[in-house]
Amino acid sequence: MYPNTPDTTFNKTYYTNQHSQLLSDLLGDAILSSDINFGLTGASPELPAPYVIISNLVFESLESFQQSFGAHTEVILADLPNFTNVQPQVQISEIL
């Protein structure tokens, strides 16, 4: 989740094409599914979306995430300045 602040810059094209491909290349079959949600508005049309983007990556288990993502954290984080000036917020969830 990338917070939407007045100073946030975000290159959707780079994120969609290059960064997403980087994740796919590095994490491979560990990713069971994924989606990209670009924020349009907040709770009402005049409010900004709280996040520029929320991206969901689904893994078999917490251990699978830790093993695959953890092994490539430095490379993944090094790519962030290529598309944004904000640090993502990470939430690990369980899908019911």
N, C-alpha and C positions, 0 to 999 in steps of 0.2 A: 504494500500500500504506500503510495507516494503522496504525502500531504500537499494540499493545494494552498499555497500562501501567495500573497501579492507579488513576491519576488521569485516564485517558482518558474523555472524554465523546464520544458519537457519536449523532446523530439519524438513524437509518436511514430514517425516513419522509421527512425533508427531503432526504436524499441521493438516495434512490430517485426521488422525484417532482420536486423542484425543481432540485437540482444536476445530475442526469443530463439533465434537459430543457435546462438552460442550456448544457451541453456540446454537446448535439445542435443547439441553435439556433445556437451560435457556430461550431462546426466542420463542421456539415452533412455533405455527401457525402464529406468527407475521412475520416470514420470509416467503415470498411468493415464492422466488427462490434464488438460490445462485450459484456461480461458483468460482473456484480457478484457477488462471492463473500464472504458474511459468515462470519467465523470462528466455529466452534462450540467446538472444543477443540484442544489441542496433540496431540502424538504419542500420548498416552493420555488417557482421559476426565477424569482429575483435573488435568491441566495446562491452563492457559488457552491459547487460540489466540494465536500470536505477533502476529497482525494482526487488528484489528477487521474490516477489509474489505480485499480485494484486488480492484481493478477493472482490467479489461483493455480497452484501446482498441486496435483494429487499424487501421493505416494502410497505404496502398500502399507507402510507403517512409519512410525517415528524413526525407528532404526534405519529404515531404507533412506529416509530423508537425510538423516545425520551422516550416513556413510557416503552417499552420492554427493550431496551438496557440500558437506564438510570437506571433502577431498579437493573441492574446486573453489572454495570461498574466496580466496585471494584473487583469482582470475575473474570471477563474477563481479566482485566489488570493484576491481580495477576498471571495469567497463562502464561503471555508473557515470563518470564525468563525460562520457561520449553522448549521453542523452538527457542528463538532468543535473541540476545543482542542489537537489535535496537528498537527504538520506531516507531510504525506505524504512517503514515500520514493518516488522515481521510479526505475524501471528500464526501459531501452529494450532490447528483446529482438528476436531474429530467430526467426520461426516456421519450423521445418523440417518 
